[in-house]
Amino acid sequence: MLQESGIGIAMTGCGSAVPAAWLDNTGMSQLVETSDEWIASRTGIRQRRLAAPTESLRTLATQAAQNALDMAGLVATELDLIILATSTADDLFGSASQIQADLGATKAAAFDLTAACSGFIFAMVTASQFIRTGTYQTILLVGADVLSRWVDWSDRRTCVLFGDGAGAMVMQAAESDRFLGFEIRSDGSRNECLTLAFQPQPRELVNDIRVGQGSFQPIQMNGQEVYRFAVKKVPEVIEKALFRSQLTVEQIDWLLLHQANQRILDAVAERLGIPAHKVISNMGKYGNTSAASIPLALDEVVRAGHVKPGDVIAAAGFGAGLTWGAAIFKWG
Ligand code: UT7
């Protein structure tokens, strides 16, 4: 099916990169009072990759991006736009331009997009709009996060969950359309459920003129609230995106959810009536890598040959904001 503009969209490459160092649940139990049994049974997570101080968001993101470009058979100078979905930029002014420079994507505009663990879905939707309108033909998306920088390593309720990584995808204008439908949502009234918040310290510059300088506080999460939100809202948003795609649940080949908790994946699949063999899961190896988790999981199954060109993928992200969203697309 081709959209009204007559411009189709194809997903032509993916890539990923993770730090070399990993910490398993037994190692975690040396840090906080926890156990492999608790973490594995409550979340499905068994280990996570952690970026060394010498590694950066920039290096991981650039590696993932280069792998995606290679799969798409493109050189960086062919890119029109780079969108980096991240909450942990190396530079608060944005890290997308750093990736643009490292890739040598001299023609591409580049910007960061922040929608936490929904960031990659929001980035796909944003890219699709630039392609549909005929503005750009070739767009690189990167989802990357180094949440280990912002975790409270003494808080067992959160520190066992997160890991670092990067994933990327190339979206291109095409004759036949493979980006079938989407829905993105936000509810800022529940922002306090999951935060990585700036805390200002008042500083007087001159008489009566004060500014707030300070630092970001570690991740805080009401896990049960976020769990309930995800299990309720993710099936709804996938159903909406399916409706827009004129597809039924039975036509989904793969369910590709943000990798936060295996129990969330299982509950969403059950609510939608999607069998377990269609559910993509790699959080056992990587934990929750925030904006990276969807493209990282996609890259693994594509490179393993499980996902084939033409397969219908229902992807959905959810997390801080609160934000959530789904995109239905055919791979390739
Ligand atoms: O990426 C953004 C989206 N994030 C999510 O989707 C996360 C959603 N939330 C979750 O996945 C789950 O709520 C968690 C995995 C975070 C927590 O699982 P839970 O089954 O909701 O556990 P809980 O918070 O209800 O805690 C149960 C018990 C508590 O002990 P008491 O009060 O019952 O005695 C906790 O103190 O487990 C305890 N606990 C732990 N025990 C050992 C919490 N964390 C740990 C731990 N190790 N790491």
Residues whose N, C-alpha, C, O or C-beta is under 5 A from the ligand:
A	BS01	UT7	E33 T34 S35 W38 R42 T43 C117 R156 R157 V160 G223 Q224 V226 Y227 A230 A260 N261 N288 F318 G319 A320
